[in-house]
Amino acid sequence: MIDFHVKKRYGGCKARTGILRIRGREIPTPVFMPVGTYAAVKTLSPEELKEVGAEIILSNAYHLYLRPGEKTIRSLGGIHSFTGWDRGYLTDSGGYQILSLSTFHEITGKGLRFRSHIDGSEHFLTPEDVVRIEEDIGADIIMPLDIPTAIGSQYAAAKTACATTVDWARRSKERWEREKKSSTLFGIVQGNIYRDLREKCAAQLMDIDFPGYAVGGLSVGEEKETMYEVLDFTTCLLPDDKPRYLMGVGAPDDILEAVIRGIDMFDSVLPTRNARNATVFVPGGKLLLRKAEHREEERPIQEGCGCYTCTHFSRAYVRHLFKTREILAYRLATIHNLHYLIEFVSGLRAAIEGGRIEEFVELFRSGEL
């Protein structure tokens, strides 16, 4: 199981740094987790992930259950051995993907019935099944099966989904405790944008008592101010001595605002997806590499950046690779985006520990970070 302790708090807000211990490694928080949905961060090798500073990555149990199957992964030594990644692994349960990707799904009291988005085959998974699947996969942190609801959902639908999420969380915890494996199970706070539902969900999850808590159901189309407002009251509901994970958030401004509100862990496909679309992070915003203005630009993507891409290649060359659809283009842009985001979070940690969070915020908002 993981161990977590808060290292430094910042008096002017809820921001804090901490240490998350997984498999004998100390991971400083706040931390950003690159997403490797199918047990691979697109275009990068494990060694390249280490070079950009990744300490823990996320994979999706729904997708790995369908391909190659949890039994295959277990037979090959578990996810770390299977992928050659010897640092932290977190698996999402895949509840969101089941609801969004399946050609058919039905929620029952027992679990989720659905058809595969790949071949249309029918499956039925209970919360207990998902814990078993994630244990077979061998992740360090596992998430229970939950029911997120779309922004704009009616209160009654969100209330029902919340009640199911809590019931499934309780059943997941009971199965996890019987397994007595080395993973750590987090609870997921749902409730859409409704404060009373979030409050009730968080209270019930804390009664069940999880080693860590995630905030789910955000960054799914709502206005940024709405997300920040929900975070304002939700993080106050969660235990101070346990890690807090905001699921699916990876834009620098959103990470900054969430850290100020007390979040410790993040994941998102944004940096890798943007990279594949020739969009890279730079201080002050984004750079669109396909633009003609970069045709003869000898500068790197970001002046002063220490990533492999920026220390070896010009914008003109990376643009050329995108225009000719060379696979190297996607790798180089992905390396830069992940390096940028992980360094951004590292700088944020340093600002918290040095008592300079206001200065960091000002530098970011002025386009210097």
GUVEXVO-489845 format. One record per residue (C-alpha): residue number from 1; residue in three letters; x, y, z. Coordinates in pm, whole numbers, always signed. Example, Ala and Ser with C-alpha at 12.3 -4.5 7.8 and 13.67 -1.06 7.14 Angstrom:
# residues 2
{1; "ALA"; {+1230; -450; +780}}
{2; "SER"; {+1367; -106; +714}}
***
This chain:
# residues 369
{1; "MET"; {+0; +0; +0}}
{2; "ILE"; {+101; +362; -46}}
{3; "ASP"; {+195; +601; +229}}
{4; "PHE"; {+130; +975; +218}}
{5; "HIS"; {+229; +1266; +436}}
{6; "VAL"; {+199; +1641; +397}}
{7; "LYS"; {+538; +1808; +382}}
{8; "LYS"; {+466; +2181; +357}}
{9; "ARG"; {+152; +2392; +377}}
{10; "TYR"; {+112; +2739; +242}}
{11; "GLY"; {-66; +2972; +481}}
{12; "GLY"; {-239; +3195; +227}}
{13; "CYS"; {-436; +2913; +60}}
{14; "LYS"; {-494; +2538; +76}}
{15; "ALA"; {-189; +2452; -134}}
{16; "ARG"; {+45; +2191; +10}}
{17; "THR"; {+331; +1968; -90}}
{18; "GLY"; {+367; +1610; +18}}
{19; "ILE"; {+539; +1277; -31}}
{20; "LEU"; {+359; +978; -180}}
{21; "ARG"; {+551; +654; -123}}
{22; "ILE"; {+484; +378; -376}}
{23; "ARG"; {+689; +60; -422}}
{24; "GLY"; {+975; +205; -219}}
{25; "ARG"; {+987; +525; -428}}
{26; "GLU"; {+912; +870; -296}}
{27; "ILE"; {+692; +1074; -529}}
{28; "PRO"; {+668; +1445; -448}}
{29; "THR"; {+324; +1601; -471}}
{30; "PRO"; {+157; +1782; -637}}
{31; "VAL"; {+223; +1536; -919}}
{32; "PHE"; {+103; +1505; -1279}}
{33; "MET"; {+45; +1155; -1417}}
{34; "PRO"; {+78; +1105; -1796}}
{35; "VAL"; {-199; +888; -1939}}
{36; "GLY"; {-119; +555; -2102}}
{37; "THR"; {-473; +430; -2166}}
{38; "TYR"; {-361; +101; -2320}}
{39; "ALA"; {-56; +62; -2092}}
{40; "ALA"; {+156; +289; -2312}}
{41; "VAL"; {+189; +667; -2320}}
{42; "LYS"; {+146; +729; -2691}}
{43; "THR"; {+475; +743; -2889}}
{44; "LEU"; {+706; +729; -2583}}
{45; "SER"; {+911; +450; -2427}}
{46; "PRO"; {+941; +403; -2050}}
{47; "GLU"; {+1294; +544; -2062}}
{48; "GLU"; {+1172; +858; -2239}}
{49; "LEU"; {+903; +897; -1974}}
{50; "LYS"; {+1169; +882; -1706}}
{51; "GLU"; {+1375; +1142; -1891}}
{52; "VAL"; {+1085; +1388; -1886}}
{53; "GLY"; {+1044; +1326; -1512}}
{54; "ALA"; {+735; +1104; -1494}}
{55; "GLU"; {+700; +916; -1164}}
{56; "ILE"; {+359; +756; -1205}}
{57; "ILE"; {+136; +692; -1506}}
{58; "LEU"; {-231; +609; -1552}}
{59; "SER"; {-387; +325; -1751}}
{60; "ASN"; {-749; +227; -1800}}
{61; "ALA"; {-887; -98; -1662}}
{62; "TYR"; {-1181; -108; -1906}}
{63; "HIS"; {-954; -96; -2210}}
{64; "LEU"; {-702; -343; -2064}}
{65; "TYR"; {-984; -580; -1969}}
{66; "LEU"; {-1094; -586; -2334}}
{67; "ARG"; {-739; -594; -2477}}
{68; "PRO"; {-518; -784; -2399}}
{69; "GLY"; {-715; -904; -2096}}
{70; "GLU"; {-618; -889; -1730}}
{71; "LYS"; {-532; -1259; -1722}}
{72; "THR"; {-272; -1209; -1996}}
{73; "ILE"; {-116; -920; -1805}}
{74; "ARG"; {-113; -1122; -1483}}
{75; "SER"; {+44; -1423; -1655}}
{76; "LEU"; {+326; -1199; -1781}}
{77; "GLY"; {+412; -1070; -1435}}
{78; "GLY"; {+169; -781; -1396}}
{79; "ILE"; {+155; -436; -1549}}
{80; "HIS"; {+505; -328; -1441}}
{81; "SER"; {+675; -632; -1591}}
{82; "PHE"; {+445; -633; -1894}}
{83; "THR"; {+528; -272; -1985}}
{84; "GLY"; {+881; -234; -1851}}
{85; "TRP"; {+772; +55; -1628}}
{86; "ASP"; {+914; +14; -1277}}
{87; "ARG"; {+763; +328; -1125}}
{88; "GLY"; {+407; +398; -1012}}
{89; "TYR"; {+93; +278; -1189}}
{90; "LEU"; {-264; +393; -1133}}
{91; "THR"; {-559; +231; -1308}}
{92; "ASP"; {-890; +406; -1357}}
{93; "SER"; {-1184; +167; -1336}}
{94; "GLY"; {-1316; +262; -1679}}
{95; "GLY"; {-1666; +348; -1564}}
{96; "TYR"; {-1663; +669; -1765}}
{97; "GLN"; {-1546; +484; -2077}}
{98; "ILE"; {-1812; +216; -2039}}
{99; "LEU"; {-2079; +484; -2025}}
{100; "SER"; {-1938; +698; -2305}}
{101; "LEU"; {-1794; +446; -2553}}
{102; "SER"; {-2021; +143; -2533}}
{103; "THR"; {-2280; +97; -2804}}
{104; "PHE"; {-2514; -17; -2527}}
{105; "HIS"; {-2497; +3; -2147}}
{106; "GLU"; {-2736; -64; -1863}}
{107; "ILE"; {-2682; +23; -1497}}
{108; "THR"; {-2831; -226; -1251}}
{109; "GLY"; {-2802; -254; -876}}
{110; "LYS"; {-2543; -527; -922}}
{111; "GLY"; {-2322; -363; -1184}}
{112; "LEU"; {-2286; -251; -1544}}
{113; "ARG"; {-2400; -443; -1850}}
{114; "PHE"; {-2251; -316; -2175}}
{115; "ARG"; {-2136; -398; -2524}}
{116; "SER"; {-1774; -358; -2623}}
{117; "HIS"; {-1702; -59; -2845}}
{118; "ILE"; {-1453; -284; -3028}}
{119; "ASP"; {-1657; -585; -3140}}
{120; "GLY"; {-2002; -544; -2987}}
{121; "SER"; {-1958; -839; -2748}}
{122; "GLU"; {-2169; -820; -2433}}
{123; "HIS"; {-2015; -797; -2086}}
{124; "PHE"; {-2133; -756; -1730}}
{125; "LEU"; {-1906; -618; -1458}}
{126; "THR"; {-1976; -573; -1089}}
{127; "PRO"; {-1773; -343; -863}}
{128; "GLU"; {-1613; -657; -720}}
{129; "ASP"; {-1516; -773; -1069}}
{130; "VAL"; {-1344; -442; -1139}}
{131; "VAL"; {-1137; -463; -819}}
{132; "ARG"; {-1033; -816; -918}}
{133; "ILE"; {-942; -701; -1269}}
{134; "GLU"; {-732; -413; -1137}}
{135; "GLU"; {-562; -643; -887}}
{136; "ASP"; {-483; -889; -1168}}
{137; "ILE"; {-342; -602; -1373}}
{138; "GLY"; {-119; -522; -1076}}
{139; "ALA"; {-157; -144; -1044}}
{140; "ASP"; {-34; +37; -734}}
{141; "ILE"; {-339; +263; -701}}
{142; "ILE"; {-679; +143; -819}}
{143; "MET"; {-1010; +322; -862}}
{144; "PRO"; {-1353; +171; -792}}
{145; "LEU"; {-1632; +146; -1046}}
{146; "ASP"; {-1841; +464; -1025}}
{147; "ILE"; {-2117; +647; -1213}}
{148; "PRO"; {-2023; +994; -1334}}
{149; "THR"; {-2297; +1214; -1478}}
{150; "ALA"; {-2276; +1468; -1757}}
{151; "ILE"; {-2274; +1838; -1679}}
{152; "GLY"; {-2631; +1957; -1717}}
{153; "SER"; {-2777; +1635; -1575}}
{154; "GLN"; {-3091; +1678; -1371}}
{155; "TYR"; {-3060; +1669; -993}}
{156; "ALA"; {-3256; +1344; -962}}
{157; "ALA"; {-3026; +1163; -1205}}
{158; "ALA"; {-2715; +1293; -1028}}
{159; "LYS"; {-2858; +1187; -690}}
{160; "THR"; {-2927; +834; -811}}
{161; "ALA"; {-2579; +807; -965}}
{162; "CYS"; {-2425; +932; -642}}
{163; "ALA"; {-2608; +672; -434}}
{164; "THR"; {-2494; +396; -671}}
{165; "THR"; {-2136; +526; -663}}
{166; "VAL"; {-2130; +510; -282}}
{167; "ASP"; {-2286; +162; -273}}
{168; "TRP"; {-2033; +36; -528}}
{169; "ALA"; {-1750; +203; -337}}
{170; "ARG"; {-1852; +14; -22}}
{171; "ARG"; {-1864; -315; -209}}
{172; "SER"; {-1530; -240; -377}}
{173; "LYS"; {-1369; -171; -40}}
{174; "GLU"; {-1500; -498; +102}}
{175; "ARG"; {-1363; -693; -195}}
{176; "TRP"; {-1032; -507; -181}}
{177; "GLU"; {-991; -588; +188}}
{178; "ARG"; {-1057; -957; +120}}
{179; "GLU"; {-797; -958; -158}}
{180; "LYS"; {-526; -836; +81}}
{181; "LYS"; {-307; -731; -212}}
{182; "SER"; {-49; -455; -225}}
{183; "SER"; {-262; -202; -414}}
{184; "THR"; {-429; +105; -267}}
{185; "LEU"; {-797; +178; -334}}
{186; "PHE"; {-920; +538; -358}}
{187; "GLY"; {-1279; +653; -317}}
{188; "ILE"; {-1431; +882; -584}}
{189; "VAL"; {-1648; +1179; -489}}
{190; "GLN"; {-1927; +1235; -741}}
{191; "GLY"; {-2231; +1462; -729}}
{192; "ASN"; {-2211; +1669; -1045}}
{193; "ILE"; {-2225; +2044; -966}}
{194; "TYR"; {-2465; +1996; -674}}
{195; "ARG"; {-2306; +2092; -343}}
{196; "ASP"; {-2532; +1886; -118}}
{197; "LEU"; {-2471; +1572; -326}}
{198; "ARG"; {-2093; +1624; -314}}
{199; "GLU"; {-2112; +1679; +62}}
{200; "LYS"; {-2320; +1366; +120}}
{201; "CYS"; {-2102; +1155; -111}}
{202; "ALA"; {-1779; +1270; +57}}
{203; "ALA"; {-1919; +1206; +406}}
{204; "GLN"; {-2033; +855; +316}}
{205; "LEU"; {-1701; +771; +150}}
{206; "MET"; {-1511; +890; +457}}
{207; "ASP"; {-1730; +662; +670}}
{208; "ILE"; {-1615; +374; +448}}
{209; "ASP"; {-1259; +504; +500}}
{210; "PHE"; {-1031; +499; +196}}
{211; "PRO"; {-654; +558; +189}}
{212; "GLY"; {-706; +838; -67}}
{213; "TYR"; {-986; +1029; -236}}
{214; "ALA"; {-1050; +1142; -592}}
{215; "VAL"; {-1276; +1418; -718}}
{216; "GLY"; {-1455; +1288; -1028}}
{217; "GLY"; {-1703; +1426; -1275}}
{218; "LEU"; {-1523; +1754; -1351}}
{219; "SER"; {-1342; +1889; -1657}}
{220; "VAL"; {-1612; +1734; -1873}}
{221; "GLY"; {-1743; +2047; -2042}}
{222; "GLU"; {-1838; +2277; -1757}}
{223; "GLU"; {-1715; +2635; -1733}}
{224; "LYS"; {-1380; +2671; -1558}}
{225; "GLU"; {-1530; +2888; -1285}}
{226; "THR"; {-1785; +2617; -1215}}
{227; "MET"; {-1508; +2359; -1176}}
{228; "TYR"; {-1315; +2588; -942}}
{229; "GLU"; {-1628; +2655; -737}}
{230; "VAL"; {-1696; +2283; -697}}
{231; "LEU"; {-1333; +2227; -597}}
{232; "ASP"; {-1353; +2509; -343}}
{233; "PHE"; {-1610; +2328; -133}}
{234; "THR"; {-1523; +1966; -221}}
{235; "THR"; {-1158; +1968; -111}}
{236; "CYS"; {-1268; +2111; +225}}
{237; "LEU"; {-1475; +1796; +275}}
{238; "LEU"; {-1182; +1556; +231}}
{239; "PRO"; {-937; +1437; +498}}
{240; "ASP"; {-633; +1659; +534}}
{241; "ASP"; {-391; +1370; +586}}
{242; "LYS"; {-478; +1172; +272}}
{243; "PRO"; {-398; +1234; -96}}
{244; "ARG"; {-653; +1419; -308}}
{245; "TYR"; {-674; +1338; -677}}
{246; "LEU"; {-855; +1548; -938}}
{247; "MET"; {-937; +1316; -1226}}
{248; "GLY"; {-889; +1416; -1589}}
{249; "VAL"; {-736; +1763; -1548}}
{250; "GLY"; {-414; +1863; -1726}}
{251; "ALA"; {-426; +2224; -1849}}
{252; "PRO"; {-161; +2432; -1667}}
{253; "ASP"; {-410; +2697; -1550}}
{254; "ASP"; {-647; +2431; -1417}}
{255; "ILE"; {-367; +2253; -1233}}
{256; "LEU"; {-257; +2581; -1075}}
{257; "GLU"; {-609; +2667; -960}}
{258; "ALA"; {-665; +2314; -827}}
{259; "VAL"; {-338; +2308; -633}}
{260; "ILE"; {-431; +2638; -471}}
{261; "ARG"; {-750; +2461; -362}}
{262; "GLY"; {-562; +2167; -208}}
{263; "ILE"; {-537; +1901; -483}}
{264; "ASP"; {-230; +1671; -489}}
{265; "MET"; {-264; +1449; -799}}
{266; "PHE"; {-364; +1502; -1162}}
{267; "ASP"; {-393; +1311; -1489}}
{268; "SER"; {-499; +1407; -1840}}
{269; "VAL"; {-462; +1308; -2204}}
{270; "LEU"; {-435; +1680; -2290}}
{271; "PRO"; {-55; +1711; -2326}}
{272; "THR"; {-21; +1399; -2541}}
{273; "ARG"; {-334; +1466; -2746}}
{274; "ASN"; {-231; +1827; -2809}}
{275; "ALA"; {+115; +1706; -2914}}
{276; "ARG"; {-31; +1474; -3177}}
{277; "ASN"; {-220; +1774; -3313}}
{278; "ALA"; {+99; +1986; -3340}}
{279; "THR"; {+2; +2200; -3041}}
{280; "VAL"; {+266; +2252; -2772}}
{281; "PHE"; {+274; +2426; -2436}}
{282; "VAL"; {+490; +2737; -2402}}
{283; "PRO"; {+495; +3018; -2142}}
{284; "GLY"; {+192; +3232; -2206}}
{285; "GLY"; {-15; +2965; -2377}}
{286; "LYS"; {+21; +2735; -2677}}
{287; "LEU"; {+218; +2722; -3000}}
{288; "LEU"; {+58; +2589; -3319}}
{289; "LEU"; {+349; +2428; -3500}}
{290; "ARG"; {+178; +2385; -3837}}
{291; "LYS"; {+156; +2762; -3888}}
{292; "ALA"; {+356; +2898; -4181}}
{293; "GLU"; {+532; +3148; -3955}}
{294; "HIS"; {+745; +2861; -3821}}
{295; "ARG"; {+863; +2746; -4166}}
{296; "GLU"; {+1213; +2893; -4125}}
{297; "GLU"; {+1215; +2948; -3749}}
{298; "GLU"; {+1548; +2837; -3605}}
{299; "ARG"; {+1449; +2882; -3243}}
{300; "PRO"; {+1340; +2578; -3040}}
{301; "ILE"; {+980; +2533; -2934}}
{302; "GLN"; {+1065; +2703; -2604}}
{303; "GLU"; {+1377; +2905; -2534}}
{304; "GLY"; {+1559; +2773; -2229}}
{305; "CYS"; {+1364; +2446; -2213}}
{306; "GLY"; {+1582; +2150; -2119}}
{307; "CYS"; {+1381; +1877; -2292}}
{308; "TYR"; {+1537; +1663; -2565}}
{309; "THR"; {+1325; +1827; -2834}}
{310; "CYS"; {+1418; +2185; -2748}}
{311; "THR"; {+1787; +2110; -2697}}
{312; "HIS"; {+1822; +1940; -3036}}
{313; "PHE"; {+1570; +2073; -3289}}
{314; "SER"; {+1424; +2394; -3429}}
{315; "ARG"; {+1059; +2482; -3468}}
{316; "ALA"; {+1115; +2470; -3844}}
{317; "TYR"; {+1229; +2108; -3829}}
{318; "VAL"; {+947; +1991; -3603}}
{319; "ARG"; {+697; +2173; -3827}}
{320; "HIS"; {+849; +2000; -4129}}
{321; "LEU"; {+801; +1662; -3959}}
{322; "PHE"; {+434; +1738; -3896}}
{323; "LYS"; {+376; +1858; -4249}}
{324; "THR"; {+528; +1535; -4386}}
{325; "ARG"; {+351; +1324; -4123}}
{326; "GLU"; {+670; +1174; -3990}}
{327; "ILE"; {+613; +971; -3672}}
{328; "LEU"; {+906; +1152; -3510}}
{329; "ALA"; {+696; +1470; -3503}}
{330; "TYR"; {+448; +1319; -3256}}
{331; "ARG"; {+727; +1188; -3034}}
{332; "LEU"; {+913; +1518; -3021}}
{333; "ALA"; {+601; +1721; -2946}}
{334; "THR"; {+492; +1473; -2679}}
{335; "ILE"; {+834; +1485; -2512}}
{336; "HIS"; {+815; +1862; -2494}}
{337; "ASN"; {+457; +1880; -2365}}
{338; "LEU"; {+511; +1627; -2088}}
{339; "HIS"; {+843; +1785; -1991}}
{340; "TYR"; {+679; +2129; -1981}}
{341; "LEU"; {+387; +2014; -1765}}
{342; "ILE"; {+598; +1808; -1524}}
{343; "GLU"; {+843; +2097; -1487}}
{344; "PHE"; {+549; +2334; -1435}}
{345; "VAL"; {+423; +2120; -1146}}
{346; "SER"; {+777; +2092; -1008}}
{347; "GLY"; {+805; +2471; -1011}}
{348; "LEU"; {+471; +2495; -838}}
{349; "ARG"; {+596; +2262; -562}}
{350; "ALA"; {+907; +2476; -518}}
{351; "ALA"; {+695; +2791; -496}}
{352; "ILE"; {+478; +2638; -223}}
{353; "GLU"; {+779; +2524; -23}}
{354; "GLY"; {+954; +2858; -69}}
{355; "GLY"; {+651; +3064; +28}}
{356; "ARG"; {+632; +3218; -320}}
{357; "ILE"; {+297; +3100; -449}}
{358; "GLU"; {+166; +3452; -519}}
{359; "GLU"; {+479; +3527; -721}}
{360; "PHE"; {+439; +3201; -914}}
{361; "VAL"; {+76; +3284; -994}}
{362; "GLU"; {+172; +3632; -1112}}
{363; "LEU"; {+452; +3500; -1334}}
{364; "PHE"; {+219; +3243; -1487}}
{365; "ARG"; {-59; +3492; -1553}}
{366; "SER"; {+187; +3737; -1708}}
{367; "GLY"; {+304; +3468; -1953}}
{368; "GLU"; {+651; +3409; -1808}}
{369; "LEU"; {+586; +3047; -1704}}
***
